[in-house]
Amino acid sequence: MVRTMRITPIDFSQNLLLGAFKNPIARVLEEARMGGNMEQTVSMLSEATKLDYPTVESALQDLTKLGLAHPTRKIGNVQAYKFNLENGLRSLLGRTDQLQLGKRK
């Protein structure tokens, strides 16, 4: 069975942040940043990002391969994940706050 990930190409011709956050992986990472060090499940991320379950599941698989997320424990039948934002990702995602604050001035 071949798995495909539903990722929309990022359109940088318009708003950079808007284009980036249409990408499912970016949306999952942004939710991870807001959640901090909390364990999150696919269902929690799906609800928070308004992405469907298979898309979030696929994004988590890719993030796990990159070392940015890792499965922690099972809660019933549900797998929980923790995000490793210390791999330089925290500073990258922190820049989104700076960009957003800069636009408000």
C-alpha positions as CSV (number, residue, x, y, z in Angstrom):
1,M,0.0,0.0,0.0
2,V,1.4,3.4,-1.0
3,R,0.8,6.2,1.4
4,T,0.6,9.7,0.1
5,M,0.5,12.9,2.1
6,R,-1.9,15.6,1.3
7,I,0.3,18.7,1.4
8,T,-0.6,21.9,-0.4
9,P,2.4,23.6,-2.0
10,I,3.4,26.8,-0.2
11,D,2.5,29.9,-2.2
12,F,5.0,32.5,-1.2
13,S,3.6,35.1,-3.6
14,Q,1.0,36.2,-1.0
15,N,1.4,36.4,2.7
16,L,4.4,34.3,3.8
17,L,3.0,33.2,7.1
18,L,-0.4,32.4,5.7
19,G,1.2,30.4,2.9
20,A,3.4,28.5,5.4
21,F,0.6,27.7,7.8
22,K,-1.6,26.2,5.0
23,N,1.0,23.4,5.1
24,P,-0.2,20.6,7.4
25,I,3.3,19.9,8.9
26,A,3.7,23.6,9.7
27,R,0.3,23.7,11.3
28,V,1.1,20.7,13.5
29,L,4.4,22.2,14.5
30,E,2.7,25.5,15.4
31,E,0.3,23.6,17.6
32,A,3.2,21.8,19.2
33,R,4.8,25.1,19.9
34,M,1.7,26.5,21.5
35,G,1.2,23.2,23.5
36,G,4.7,23.5,24.9
37,N,6.0,20.3,26.5
38,M,2.6,18.7,26.7
39,E,2.0,15.2,25.2
40,Q,-0.6,15.4,22.4
41,T,-2.5,12.8,20.5
42,V,-3.5,12.7,16.8
43,S,-7.1,13.5,17.8
44,M,-6.0,16.5,19.9
45,L,-3.9,17.8,17.0
46,S,-6.5,17.1,14.5
47,E,-9.1,19.1,16.4
48,A,-6.7,22.0,17.2
49,T,-5.4,22.4,13.6
50,K,-8.7,21.6,11.9
51,L,-7.0,19.0,9.8
52,D,-8.4,15.5,9.2
53,Y,-7.1,12.6,11.2
54,P,-5.1,10.9,8.3
55,T,-3.4,14.1,7.4
56,V,-2.2,14.7,11.0
57,E,-1.2,11.1,11.3
58,S,0.9,11.4,8.1
59,A,2.5,14.7,9.3
60,L,3.4,13.1,12.6
61,Q,5.1,10.2,10.8
62,D,7.2,12.6,8.8
63,L,8.0,14.6,11.9
64,T,9.0,11.4,13.7
65,K,11.4,10.5,10.8
66,L,12.9,14.0,11.1
67,G,13.4,13.6,14.9
68,L,11.0,16.5,15.7
69,A,8.3,14.3,17.3
70,H,8.4,11.0,19.1
71,P,5.8,8.6,20.4
72,T,5.7,8.5,24.2
73,R,3.0,6.3,25.7
74,K,-0.3,4.8,24.8
75,I,-3.4,6.1,26.4
76,G,-5.9,3.3,25.9
77,N,-5.6,2.6,22.1
78,V,-4.3,6.1,21.4
79,Q,-0.7,7.0,20.8
80,A,0.6,10.1,22.5
81,Y,3.4,12.2,21.0
82,K,5.9,14.7,22.4
83,F,7.7,17.2,20.2
84,N,11.4,17.8,20.4
85,L,11.5,21.6,19.9
86,E,15.0,21.9,21.3
87,N,16.6,20.8,18.0
88,G,16.8,24.4,16.8
89,L,13.2,24.4,15.9
90,R,12.1,26.5,18.9
91,S,14.2,29.5,17.7
92,L,12.8,29.1,14.2
93,L,9.2,28.9,15.4
94,G,9.8,31.7,17.8
95,R,10.5,34.0,14.9
96,T,6.8,33.7,13.9
97,D,6.0,35.5,17.1
98,Q,8.5,38.3,16.2
99,L,7.1,38.6,12.7
100,Q,3.5,38.8,14.0
101,L,4.5,41.4,16.7
102,G,6.4,43.4,14.0
103,K,3.2,43.6,11.9
104,R,1.2,45.0,14.8
105,K,3.5,48.0,15.4
